[in-house]
Amino acid sequence: MAQGYDPYESVVSTIRKAAELAGYREEDYITLCYPERSLEVSLPVIMDDGTLRIFEGYRVQHSTTRGPGKGGVRFHPSVNEREVAALAAWMTLKCAVVNIPYGGAKGGVKVDPSKLSRDELRRLTRRYTAAIGPIIGPEQDIPAPDVGTDPEVMAWMMDTYSVMKGHCIPGVVTGKPIEIGGAVGRKAATGRGVLFTVENTLKKMGKTIRGTVCAVQGLGNVGGSTVRLLDEQGAKIVAVSDVSGALYCKEGLPVKDILAWTSVRGHLLADLEVPGAQRITNVELLALPVEVLIPAALENQINGANAKDVRAEVIVEAANGPVTPEADAILLEKGIMVVPDILANAGGVVVSYFEWVQNIQSLYWDETTINEKLRDVMDRAFEEVWDMKEKHHTTCRMAAYAIAVQRVADAKNIRGIWP
Ligand SMILES: NC(=O)c1ccc[n+]([C@@H]2O[C@H](COP(=O)([O-])OP(=O)(O)OC[C@H]3O[C@@H](n4cnc5c(N)ncnc54)[C@H](O)[C@@H]3O)[C@@H](O)[C@H]2O)c1
C-alpha cells in the first residue's frame, strides 16, 4: 500500500458522497461502510528446500445482503487487510451496479507468486483454501482469479474444497479451466467488458473505436485481453506496459507480437525488442496525449501527485481503484471523464456469475451466447449510469456509486436489521 493511501477510506468516502446524492440518510447506508466479516489466516508451507515459511492471508466479506459474497483472490507482496477490504467493498458495488445477485468479497495472500515454484504455489493455494474453507462455498462466498492468480490456481482451490467436502463442487470458485466447469469466454470477459464500455463511452462522444488512440497500463489477464480486443476492433494502441516498464510508438504498436511474448508466464516487456518503439516508464505512459487511457494494473496509479499531468480525453478504469478521489477532483477540473471500475471492469464478475449459474444447473452455454448475454448486461448498466449522470449533472463514478448504494441499501432496509 502506498504511504498515506488507504483504499478502504477511499471507497467509504465515495460511498458517503454517492449516498447523499441518492438522498439517503446515514442510517440507511451506514452498514455499507463496514465489512460484514474479515478473516485473517496464517499459512504454513513447506518450501522446496525443506524450510517452513508462514504466509499471511485474508478473506473479507464486505456484504452478503444481495446474495453470496463474490470476489477474486490476489497473490501479491503488497496485500494487506485494508486493501482486501477495499477490494471486497468494490465487489459489492460492482455486483450491484450490473445488477447480479451477489454481495461482495475478496481474498489475498501476501506473496510474490513469481518467486515460488509451481509446487510451492500449489501447496500455498491448498493451505489458503483450507484456511478460508469454513466461510466459502457456492451459497456463501465464491472466489475467482485476481492479480497473481489464474485458472490453474482456481482449479487447485476447487479441488481442495471438493476433497474436503467429499464430493465435486465446481460452483465454489469461478474462473476455472473449461474442463472442470469453467465458462467459455471467462478468461477474456473482463477485457471484453472493458471493450464494450470503451465503445459505449465513445458512442456518447460521437466517436467509434476504429482509429481511436489508446494507451493501456498492465498486460495481465485484464490488460492483455483488453489490448487484444481493442486491436481487433481497429483501435490504435500507442502504448502498453507491465511491471517492468512501458513501450510507446506514436504510429501504433504491433500488438499481436507483444502479446505473443507477454502471454508466456514470466515474460516481461523489458526483455522484448520492438523495432520503432520507445521505452518509457509507467508514469510517462499515464501522461501520454491519447484519446482513451486504460489503467489495467493496480490501484492508486493516478493520484494527487500525477493527475495534473494526464492528457487523455477519457480514462476507463479496467483495474480496481486506479484513480484516487484526490485525482478524481483534479481530472474533473481538467474536464477529463473517468468511467469507473465498478462499471468498466464488471465483465469478469458477470461471466463468473454465468459460470456459477451453469455449475449449479449443470447446463452449459456456448461462447456466442455468453458474449451476447455479457453485452446485454454491460450495455444496460452503462445506460443506467449514463442516465443517472445526466439526471444529477454528476460524474460517471458518482452516478455508478449512487445506483449501487441505492440497490444495496434498499435490499438491506427491506431485509431489516436482525434481531
Ligand atoms: N482478473 C479479473 O478478472 C479482474 C476482474 C476485474 C478487475 N480486475 C482488476 O484488474 C487489475 C489487473 O488484474 P489482472 O487479473 O489482469 O492481474 P494480472 O496479475 O494478470 O496482471 C497485472 C498486470 O499489471 C502489471 N503490473 C503489476 N504491478 C505494476 C506496476 N506497479 N506498474 C505497472 N504495471 C504493473 C503486471 O506486470 C501485469 O501485466 C487489478 O486491479 C484487478 O483487481 C481483475
PDBQT file of the ligand as one rigid body, heavy atoms in Angstrom, charges set to zero:
ROOT
HETATM    1  N1  LIG A 501      -8.829 -10.844 -13.390  1.00  0.00    +0.000 N 
HETATM    2  C1  LIG A 501     -10.045 -10.332 -13.444  1.00  0.00    +0.000 C 
HETATM    3  O1  LIG A 501     -10.978 -10.959 -13.965  1.00  0.00    +0.000 OA
HETATM    4  C2  LIG A 501     -10.323  -8.952 -12.919  1.00  0.00    +0.000 A 
HETATM    5  C3  LIG A 501     -11.652  -8.507 -12.913  1.00  0.00    +0.000 A 
HETATM    6  C4  LIG A 501     -11.923  -7.191 -12.523  1.00  0.00    +0.000 A 
HETATM    7  C5  LIG A 501     -10.892  -6.365 -12.129  1.00  0.00    +0.000 A 
HETATM    8  N2  LIG A 501      -9.607  -6.823 -12.095  1.00  0.00    +0.000 N 
HETATM    9  C6  LIG A 501      -8.561  -5.874 -11.697  1.00  0.00    +0.000 C 
HETATM   10  O2  LIG A 501      -7.741  -5.609 -12.826  1.00  0.00    +0.000 OA
HETATM   11  C7  LIG A 501      -6.406  -5.338 -12.397  1.00  0.00    +0.000 C 
HETATM   12  C8  LIG A 501      -5.432  -6.295 -13.082  1.00  0.00    +0.000 C 
HETATM   13  O3  LIG A 501      -5.795  -7.637 -12.759  1.00  0.00    +0.000 OA
HETATM   14  P1  LIG A 501      -5.260  -8.883 -13.605  1.00  0.00    +0.000 P 
HETATM   15  O4  LIG A 501      -6.130 -10.033 -13.253  1.00  0.00    +0.000 OA
HETATM   16  O5  LIG A 501      -5.082  -8.500 -15.024  1.00  0.00    +0.000 OA
HETATM   17  O6  LIG A 501      -3.834  -9.114 -12.915  1.00  0.00    +0.000 OA
HETATM   18  P2  LIG A 501      -2.551  -9.856 -13.540  1.00  0.00    +0.000 P 
HETATM   19  O7  LIG A 501      -1.726 -10.284 -12.407  1.00  0.00    +0.000 OA
HETATM   20  O8  LIG A 501      -2.969 -10.846 -14.571  1.00  0.00    +0.000 OA
HETATM   21  O9  LIG A 501      -1.801  -8.660 -14.303  1.00  0.00    +0.000 OA
HETATM   22  C9  LIG A 501      -1.343  -7.491 -13.682  1.00  0.00    +0.000 C 
HETATM   23  C10 LIG A 501      -0.529  -6.674 -14.702  1.00  0.00    +0.000 C 
HETATM   24  O10 LIG A 501      -0.117  -5.454 -14.077  1.00  0.00    +0.000 OA
HETATM   25  C11 LIG A 501       1.293  -5.318 -14.194  1.00  0.00    +0.000 C 
HETATM   26  N3  LIG A 501       1.787  -4.591 -13.034  1.00  0.00    +0.000 N 
HETATM   27  C12 LIG A 501       1.959  -5.031 -11.767  1.00  0.00    +0.000 A 
HETATM   28  N4  LIG A 501       2.446  -4.062 -10.996  1.00  0.00    +0.000 NA
HETATM   29  C13 LIG A 501       2.564  -2.982 -11.789  1.00  0.00    +0.000 A 
HETATM   30  C14 LIG A 501       3.028  -1.644 -11.582  1.00  0.00    +0.000 A 
HETATM   31  N5  LIG A 501       3.456  -1.253 -10.387  1.00  0.00    +0.000 N 
HETATM   32  N6  LIG A 501       3.006  -0.795 -12.631  1.00  0.00    +0.000 NA
HETATM   33  C15 LIG A 501       2.561  -1.195 -13.849  1.00  0.00    +0.000 A 
HETATM   34  N7  LIG A 501       2.126  -2.432 -14.104  1.00  0.00    +0.000 NA
HETATM   35  C16 LIG A 501       2.137  -3.302 -13.096  1.00  0.00    +0.000 A 
HETATM   36  C17 LIG A 501       1.824  -6.737 -14.273  1.00  0.00    +0.000 C 
HETATM   37  O11 LIG A 501       3.120  -6.774 -14.848  1.00  0.00    +0.000 OA
HETATM   38  C18 LIG A 501       0.751  -7.368 -15.150  1.00  0.00    +0.000 C 
HETATM   39  O12 LIG A 501       0.992  -7.061 -16.509  1.00  0.00    +0.000 OA
HETATM   40  C19 LIG A 501      -6.445  -5.434 -10.863  1.00  0.00    +0.000 C 
HETATM   41  O13 LIG A 501      -6.737  -4.144 -10.341  1.00  0.00    +0.000 OA
HETATM   42  C20 LIG A 501      -7.623  -6.363 -10.611  1.00  0.00    +0.000 C 
HETATM   43  O14 LIG A 501      -8.176  -6.191  -9.321  1.00  0.00    +0.000 OA
HETATM   44  C21 LIG A 501      -9.299  -8.105 -12.474  1.00  0.00    +0.000 A 
ENDROOT
TORSDOF 0
